[in-house]
Amino acid sequence: MSDAAEPSLPGSARDAVLRILEELELPPDFPPEVEAEVAALLRDNGLDDPTLVDLTALPFVTIDGPDSRDLDQALFLEHAPPDAPDGARFLVHYAIADASFYVRPGSAIFREALRRGSSYYVPGRVVPMLHPALSEGIVSLNPDGPRRAVVFTSRLDARGACLATTLRRARVLSHAKLAFPQVQRFLDGLDPDLDGRPFSPSLRLLPVVGKLRMDDQELRQVVRYRRIEVEIYLSHGRDALMAVVASRGEVERYNEQLSLLCNSEGGRLLSQDDLGPAVQGIYRAHPAPPASRMAEFEALLEGLAARHGLGDEWRWRRDSDRGLSEFLAALPESGPRWRVAVAIQRLAVTTNLRSSYTEAPATHHGVGASPYARFSAPMREIVGIFVHKELMEKLGYQPSLPEEQDELLRQEVIASASRARELQGTLDARINRLVIDRLLASDLARPRGERPSRSASVLGVSATKVHVRLDDPPLEIKLYRTDLEAFLGGRLRLSADGVALEDESGFTRLLVGAPIWIRVERVDEARDRWILELLPPAPSPSEAAALPPE
């Protein structure tokens, strides 16, 4: 195919997604030995276990996305007794699906879960870590009957700080499968169907406790970034891919706080020396950004403020009275400088180091917890199954494996979980590229004069490339300096302040936080990238109205 040729994208979007899954060796089917073990568990689901605490009287509910079917968590909140001796004001009961009971080391189900590492999500399909009869059936906290669960009960004071947490292996009953928008409508007084139910008081406490926990994070200087999250889904008869900015409502944030509480307390219980025998824990470590990265971020903010003519409210330093979270929260979401704010949010995110799994208890800077362990998604993450198993052994709910065997297993789980994170990242990148390829291929198929001009925001620059985000669809793409130089007819260089690409005369050609307009020129198959032409700035509406008719 020549550089000017149209890329071949045969078949529907659904078929293209399935090809990516096949290429990455992510088949949805399970081997026969797993099927046989699942059938045996369906016949004996362990609900008659006499050691389970019966908590079916508590009106738990699940709150997830409207289409979720693997329901890991259920919640029930209540006021503590007024005379609680420890001063507790709230009790948070958080039930986690008891996946480790069903997925045991040595079983074919465990081996397959270890091979997969996690569940994988693509538009229109889930490749589950566990067989759907488990992850959507007898393990999932569905409202169609009792389920086994590991229940964390945390006692919170009037400020939302956790005083103590106890853990029980229990039998629970979800009263309803709720969705985030549905609960938000109820809290806003727009959904009377959820009123007067046994779980209604619990739902009304969710924003109370959620806000207290968020305030507690603020006091601990935990940074909340205003991330641009994009959801990609199939539409138009599964023949097209649509990318939209994901909207995270308040209810989702409140629920997230309970999940973080569970993971923080789970990590603490797992590592607590006086609670039981030592076990092979796995923790999530996330170091704080190094001083050099924060210094670079401060300098970039200074350069942006100067070039855009902005005041001190757009500048931030570590020694200022404002914390970084407060600074980022104050940036505008609309108005004439919204693109600058989006770029700053992205720059702040890029200061962070990557998190990793560790054997020793460690601090997770991103959530302000030490230690922190991933307990809340045991049907979707192999780490969740393992840490549940270890905590159950520590608390004496089940016998321990030999230490040497468990240590070897821990290493395998960490390796599997790390591979799964990399694979999901690759999968996301491939799906994003698929959306861009199909979009730009459609543009390229049109005569040159009819190809659309697409607006975008400049999010970051380096000596070799420019990171931009299209306005529609809201996806990030890269422009390459050498390609831009060919269109502009001259060399470009990174500015001294690191926020612009300039020509040899010092004139700013691309500035972080500024809008640009681009149009597809061709596809370079040899370098596997699109060549995009930088267009002159589009006129404002008032300027366009003053132009003579063509």
Beta strands, then each sheet from edge to edge (+ up, - down):
strand 1: 53-54
strand 2: 60-64
strand 3: 73-79
strand 4: 90-97
strand 5: 120-122
strand 6: 125-127
strand 7: 147-156
strand 8: 162-172
strand 9: 174-179
strand 10: 230-235
strand 11: 240-245
strand 12: 283-285
strand 13: 356-358
strand 14: 454-461
strand 15: 465-470
strand 16: 476-480
strand 17: 492-494
strand 18: 500-503
strand 19: 508-511
strand 20: 515-524
strand 21: 529-535
sheet 1: 1+ 8+ 7- 4+ 3-
sheet 2: 2+ 9+
sheet 3: 5+ 6-
sheet 4: 10+ 11-
sheet 5: 12+ 13-
sheet 6: 16+ 15- 14+ 20- 21+
sheet 7: 17+ 18- 19+
end
